[in-house]
Amino acid sequence: MLTYILALCLNLCLALAASRTSAPSGALVVSKAPSKGQYSKIQDAVNALSTSSTTAQSIFIEAGTYSEQVYIAPRKAALTVYGYSTNTDDYNQNVVTITQKLSLNSVATDDLTATLRAWSTNFKLYNVNLANTYGNGGQALALSASASNQGYYACKFLGFQDTILAQTGTQLFAKSYIEGATDFIFGQHGLAWFTHCDIRVLAANLGFIVASGRASNEAGYYVLDHCSIAAKSGATVPKGAYYLGRPWGDYARVAVQSTTMTNVINADGWHIWNTGDENTDHVTFGEYGNTGDGAAGTRKFETKLSKAIAITDVLGSGYASAAYIDKAYL
C-alpha cells in the first residue's frame, strides 16, 4: 500500500511539473541545430529584436551549451528569454548554458566580464545557466544586472569572484542556484531580493557571500530570504571559512532571514572590508529567523532585526502587479 501511495505521489508531482519544450508564440528561436532555430547564437537573436518597439518580445533557447557573451541593450519593450526545460520549477533540470571566461584582467570594467550583461528594464530569464569559468584570480561575472525590473527564475549562476552584480534597480532572483567564493553577490545601488535560492560556496579558507557597495543613505538593499547556504557538493570547505558579507561601501545594507546555513558560516557572521579600510561605521547587517549550525554565534557589528524585512521594502509596494514578477516562483 505504501509503495502504491509513493508511486501515486510521484506521478502527481510529475504531472504538476510544468515544462517548456517548445517556443512560445512569436518567440525567436535559438538552436545548435540549424533545422530547429532561426539563429545559432543568442546574441544574434537579441540583435534582431527592436529596441524601439513597445510590443513585448521573447526568445526561446533550445538545449545546448552556447559559448558566447550576451549583451541585452536598453529597449522600450519587455523582453523574456526562456531556456528549454522539462521542469520549469527546477534549476537542476536546466539544459541551456551560456558560458565564457572573461575577467577584469583583460577588460576595463566588471560589467564587461559578464556572461550576460542585462541592461534592459522589464527583463525576465527562465531556466538558463550562466557561467563564467575564469575561476580564482580576478573579478569574473556570470551576470551584470544593470537595470530595474528584472526577474531571474530557476536559473544557475556559476562563478568564483563577483558571480552576480546586482548593480542598480529592482531585481528578483527566485528558486535559483548561486555559486562562488568571493563577494559573489554584490552591487552598489541595487534593490535585490533573493528568495528560495540555493547558495553554494566553493573550496576556500576565507570567503564572503554578499558585498554591498552602498556609499550613502540611498535605497540599496540586498536580502537573502528563505535561502539555503552550504558548501557546493563535493567541495571541501573548513568550518567557519565563510562570512555572510562584508561592507564594500560604508553604508552597506544586507539582511539574511529565514535561511538555513551550515557551519561553513563563521560564528562572527560578518567581516570588515579590509584592515585599515573597515567600512563598518554605518553598516546595516541584519539577520532574522535563521537556522542551522551557521546561524549560531556572537555576530559582529550586526543590527538585531525584530521582524523579517518585507519584500515590499525592497521591491516596492506595487511589486506584485509588476510585469517582471512571476508569482508562481514566490
C-alpha positions as CSV (number, residue, x, y, z in Angstrom):
1,M,0.0,0.0,0.0
2,L,2.8,2.4,0.9
3,T,4.6,1.7,-2.4
4,Y,1.4,2.5,-4.2
5,I,0.9,5.8,-2.4
6,L,4.5,6.8,-3.0
7,A,4.2,6.0,-6.7
8,L,0.9,7.9,-6.9
9,C,2.6,11.0,-5.2
10,L,5.5,10.8,-7.6
11,N,3.2,10.6,-10.6
12,L,1.2,13.5,-9.3
13,C,4.3,15.6,-8.8
14,L,5.5,14.8,-12.3
15,A,2.1,15.8,-13.7
16,L,2.2,19.1,-11.9
17,A,5.7,19.9,-13.1
18,A,5.4,22.4,-15.9
19,S,7.5,22.1,-19.0
20,R,8.6,24.5,-21.7
21,T,10.0,22.4,-24.6
22,S,8.7,24.5,-27.5
23,A,8.9,28.2,-28.3
24,P,6.0,30.4,-27.2
25,S,4.1,32.1,-30.0
26,G,6.1,34.8,-31.6
27,A,9.4,34.0,-29.9
28,L,12.7,34.0,-31.8
29,V,14.3,30.6,-31.6
30,V,18.0,29.9,-31.0
31,S,19.3,26.4,-31.5
32,K,22.6,24.5,-32.0
33,A,20.7,22.6,-34.7
34,P,20.0,24.7,-37.8
35,S,16.8,22.9,-38.6
36,K,15.3,23.9,-35.2
37,G,16.1,27.6,-34.9
38,Q,16.3,30.9,-36.7
39,Y,19.7,31.7,-35.0
40,S,22.6,29.7,-33.8
41,K,23.8,32.4,-31.4
42,I,21.8,34.1,-28.7
43,Q,23.4,37.5,-29.4
44,D,22.2,37.3,-33.0
45,A,18.6,36.8,-31.8
46,V,18.9,39.7,-29.3
47,N,20.3,41.9,-32.1
48,A,17.3,41.0,-34.3
49,L,14.9,42.5,-31.9
50,S,13.7,46.1,-32.0
51,T,14.9,48.4,-29.2
52,S,12.2,51.0,-30.1
53,S,9.1,48.8,-30.3
54,T,6.8,48.8,-27.3
55,T,5.4,45.3,-28.0
56,A,6.6,42.6,-25.7
57,Q,9.3,40.3,-27.2
58,S,10.7,36.9,-26.4
59,I,13.5,34.5,-27.2
60,F,13.4,30.7,-26.8
61,I,16.7,28.8,-26.5
62,E,16.9,25.1,-27.4
63,A,19.1,22.8,-25.3
64,G,22.8,23.2,-25.6
65,T,25.9,25.0,-24.4
66,Y,26.4,28.4,-26.0
67,S,30.0,29.8,-25.7
68,E,29.4,33.5,-26.0
69,Q,28.9,36.7,-24.2
70,V,25.4,38.2,-24.4
71,Y,24.6,41.9,-24.1
72,I,20.9,43.0,-23.9
73,A,20.8,46.7,-24.6
74,P,18.2,49.0,-23.2
75,R,14.9,48.8,-25.0
76,K,11.4,50.0,-24.7
77,A,9.6,46.6,-24.8
78,A,9.6,43.9,-22.1
79,L,11.8,41.0,-23.0
80,T,11.6,37.4,-21.8
81,V,14.2,34.8,-22.5
82,Y,13.2,31.1,-22.0
83,G,15.5,28.1,-21.8
84,Y,14.2,24.7,-22.9
85,S,13.1,22.8,-19.8
86,T,11.1,19.7,-18.9
87,N,10.5,21.2,-15.4
88,T,10.5,24.9,-15.3
89,D,10.4,24.9,-11.4
90,D,13.7,23.1,-11.0
91,Y,17.1,24.6,-12.0
92,N,18.6,21.1,-11.8
93,Q,16.6,20.3,-15.0
94,N,18.2,23.2,-17.0
95,V,19.8,22.1,-20.2
96,V,20.7,25.6,-21.6
97,T,24.1,27.0,-20.6
98,I,25.7,30.3,-21.7
99,T,29.4,30.3,-20.8
100,Q,32.6,32.3,-21.3
101,K,35.7,33.2,-19.2
102,L,36.4,36.9,-19.4
103,S,38.0,38.6,-16.3
104,L,38.9,42.1,-15.1
105,N,42.4,41.2,-16.0
106,S,41.5,41.5,-19.7
107,V,38.7,44.2,-19.9
108,A,38.2,47.6,-18.4
109,T,35.2,47.1,-16.0
110,D,33.4,44.4,-14.0
111,D,30.4,44.7,-16.3
112,L,32.4,43.9,-19.4
113,T,33.4,40.5,-17.9
114,A,29.8,39.3,-17.5
115,T,28.5,36.3,-19.4
116,L,25.1,38.1,-19.6
117,R,25.0,41.9,-19.5
118,A,21.4,42.7,-18.9
119,W,20.9,46.4,-19.4
120,S,17.2,46.4,-20.2
121,T,14.2,47.1,-17.9
122,N,11.3,44.6,-17.7
123,F,13.5,41.7,-18.4
124,K,12.9,38.1,-17.4
125,L,15.1,35.0,-17.7
126,Y,13.9,31.4,-17.1
127,N,15.8,28.1,-16.8
128,V,19.2,29.2,-18.1
129,N,22.6,28.6,-16.6
130,L,25.1,31.5,-16.7
131,A,28.7,30.5,-16.2
132,N,31.9,32.4,-16.0
133,T,34.6,29.8,-15.9
134,Y,37.6,32.1,-15.3
135,G,38.0,30.8,-11.8
136,N,40.2,32.2,-9.0
137,G,42.4,35.2,-9.7
138,G,40.2,38.1,-10.6
139,Q,36.7,39.5,-10.9
140,A,34.7,37.5,-13.4
141,L,30.9,37.9,-13.6
142,A,28.3,35.5,-14.7
143,L,25.6,38.2,-14.6
144,S,25.6,42.0,-14.7
145,A,22.1,43.1,-13.8
146,S,22.2,46.8,-14.6
147,A,18.6,47.9,-15.0
148,S,15.4,47.9,-13.0
149,N,12.5,45.5,-13.0
150,Q,14.3,42.2,-13.8
151,G,13.4,38.7,-12.7
152,Y,15.5,35.6,-12.8
153,Y,13.7,32.3,-12.3
154,A,15.1,28.8,-11.8
155,C,18.5,29.9,-13.2
156,K,22.0,28.8,-12.2
157,F,24.8,31.4,-11.7
158,L,28.3,29.9,-11.7
159,G,31.5,31.8,-10.9
160,F,34.2,32.4,-8.3
161,Q,34.6,36.1,-7.6
162,D,31.8,38.6,-8.3
163,T,29.4,36.0,-9.8
164,I,26.3,38.3,-9.7
165,L,26.4,42.0,-10.0
166,A,23.0,43.4,-9.0
167,Q,24.1,47.0,-9.6
168,T,21.0,49.1,-10.0
169,G,17.2,49.0,-9.9
170,T,14.9,46.3,-8.6
171,Q,15.6,42.7,-9.2
172,L,14.1,39.4,-8.1
173,F,16.1,36.1,-8.0
174,A,13.8,33.1,-7.3
175,K,14.3,29.3,-6.9
176,S,17.8,29.7,-8.4
177,Y,21.3,28.4,-7.7
178,I,24.2,30.8,-7.0
179,E,27.8,29.7,-6.6
180,G,31.0,31.5,-5.8
181,A,33.7,32.3,-3.2
182,T,34.5,36.0,-3.1
183,D,31.9,38.8,-2.9
184,F,29.8,36.7,-5.3
185,I,26.6,38.7,-4.8
186,F,27.4,42.3,-4.9
187,G,26.5,45.8,-6.2
188,Q,26.2,49.4,-5.2
189,H,22.6,50.7,-5.8
190,G,20.6,47.5,-6.4
191,L,17.4,46.6,-4.6
192,A,17.7,42.8,-4.9
193,W,15.5,40.1,-3.4
194,F,16.8,36.6,-3.4
195,T,14.2,34.0,-2.4
196,H,14.3,30.3,-2.1
197,C,17.8,30.3,-3.6
198,D,20.5,27.6,-3.0
199,I,23.7,29.5,-2.3
200,R,26.7,27.2,-2.5
201,V,30.3,28.1,-1.6
202,L,33.5,26.8,-3.2
203,A,36.6,25.4,-1.5
204,A,38.3,28.3,0.2
205,N,39.8,29.2,3.6
206,L,38.3,32.7,3.6
207,G,35.2,33.7,1.6
208,F,32.4,36.3,1.5
209,I,28.9,36.0,0.1
210,V,27.4,39.5,-0.2
211,A,29.4,42.7,-0.7
212,S,27.2,45.8,-0.6
213,G,28.8,48.9,-2.0
214,R,26.1,51.3,-0.7
215,A,28.0,54.5,0.0
216,S,25.3,56.7,1.4
217,N,21.7,56.6,2.8
218,E,20.3,55.6,-0.6
219,A,17.8,52.9,-1.3
220,G,20.1,49.9,-2.0
221,Y,19.4,46.7,-0.2
222,Y,20.3,43.0,-0.6
223,V,18.1,40.5,1.1
224,L,18.5,36.7,1.2
225,D,15.1,35.3,2.1
226,H,14.3,31.6,2.7
227,C,17.5,30.6,1.1
228,S,20.0,27.8,2.0
229,I,23.7,28.2,2.4
230,A,26.1,25.3,2.3
231,A,29.3,24.0,0.6
232,K,29.0,23.0,-3.1
233,S,28.5,19.3,-3.4
234,G,32.0,17.7,-3.3
235,A,33.8,20.9,-2.2
236,T,35.9,20.7,1.0
237,V,35.2,23.9,3.0
238,P,36.5,24.4,6.5
239,K,34.2,25.2,9.3
240,G,33.7,28.9,9.7
241,A,35.5,29.7,6.4
242,Y,32.8,32.0,5.0
243,Y,31.1,35.2,6.1
244,L,27.6,36.3,5.2
245,G,29.0,39.5,3.9
246,R,31.4,42.4,4.1
247,P,31.0,46.2,3.5
248,W,32.3,47.3,0.1
249,G,30.7,50.7,1.0
250,D,30.4,52.4,4.3
251,Y,26.6,52.2,4.3
252,A,26.4,48.6,3.3
253,R,22.9,47.1,3.8
254,V,22.3,43.4,3.8
255,A,19.7,41.1,5.5
256,V,19.6,37.3,5.8
257,Q,16.4,35.9,7.0
258,S,14.5,32.5,7.3
259,T,17.6,30.9,5.8
260,T,19.3,27.7,6.7
261,M,23.1,27.7,6.9
262,T,25.7,25.0,7.6
263,N,28.8,25.5,9.7
264,V,30.7,26.9,6.7
265,I,29.4,30.3,8.1
266,N,31.7,31.8,10.7
267,A,30.3,32.5,14.2
268,D,31.1,36.2,13.7
269,G,28.7,36.3,10.7
270,W,30.1,39.4,9.1
271,H,33.6,40.7,8.2
272,I,35.3,44.1,7.8
273,W,36.2,45.1,4.3
274,N,39.9,45.3,4.8
275,T,42.3,46.1,7.6
276,G,42.6,49.9,7.7
277,D,39.6,50.3,5.5
278,E,37.0,48.6,7.7
279,N,33.8,50.4,6.4
280,T,31.8,49.4,9.4
281,D,30.7,52.8,10.8
282,H,27.3,52.9,9.2
283,V,26.6,49.4,8.1
284,T,23.2,47.6,8.5
285,F,23.8,43.9,8.6
286,G,20.8,42.0,9.9
287,E,19.5,38.5,10.5
288,Y,16.2,37.1,11.4
289,G,14.8,33.6,11.9
290,N,17.8,31.8,10.5
291,T,18.6,28.1,11.4
292,G,21.4,25.6,11.2
293,D,24.9,25.5,12.7
294,G,26.0,28.6,10.8
295,A,23.2,30.7,12.4
296,A,24.8,30.3,15.8
297,G,27.4,32.7,17.3
298,T,28.1,36.2,18.5
299,R,27.8,38.3,15.4
300,K,30.0,41.4,14.9
301,F,28.5,44.8,14.1
302,E,25.1,43.3,13.3
303,T,21.8,45.1,13.6
304,K,19.3,43.0,15.5
305,L,16.1,42.7,13.4
306,S,12.9,42.4,15.4
307,K,11.0,41.1,12.4
308,A,11.7,40.0,8.8
309,I,12.3,42.5,6.1
310,A,9.2,42.7,3.9
311,I,9.5,42.2,0.2
312,T,7.7,45.5,-0.3
313,D,10.5,47.3,1.5
314,V,12.9,46.1,-1.3
315,L,10.8,45.8,-4.5
316,G,8.2,48.4,-3.7
317,S,4.5,48.3,-2.6
318,G,3.3,47.6,-6.1
319,Y,5.7,44.7,-6.9
320,A,3.1,42.0,-7.1
321,S,1.4,43.5,-10.2
322,A,4.7,44.4,-11.9
323,A,5.3,42.6,-15.3
324,Y,8.7,41.2,-14.2
325,I,7.3,39.4,-11.2
326,D,6.3,35.8,-11.7
327,K,4.3,35.0,-8.5
328,A,4.4,31.2,-9.3
329,Y,8.1,31.3,-8.0
330,L,7.4,33.2,-4.8
